[in-house]
Structure formats: structure tokens, C-alpha cells
Amino acid sequence: MRRRGRRGSVCGAAAVTVGSLILLALILPTWFWWLVCGGLLVWGGVWLMRC
């Protein structure tokens, strides 16, 4: 049996994450996604300023 290495696990994690987000988008209300996007923008800005 051959191991897939780091790339296979990253691709699998990305696929699971995207699939979960699509399923959650069908269930959760719109305001929640605005909250998530705002939080990610703030977190990304802080992360960029610290680099």
C-alpha cells in the first residue's frame, strides 16, 4: 500500500471543508454568513499585519 503524502491529505481536507460549507449554506441563515465573512476579514487583517 502506498502512502499519499501531504498533498493527498490537504486535498482531502479541502474537499471535506468545501462540502461541509455547502451543506451548512443550505441550512444556516444569511446573517450567519455575513458574520463569518466579517470575522474572517478581521482575522485575516490581523494576521497580515503581524507577518
PyMOL commands that set and color helices and strands:
alter all, ss='L'
color gray80, all
select helices_A, chain A and resi 5-27+30-50
alter helices_A, ss='H'
color red, helices_A
deselect
rebuild
show_as cartoon
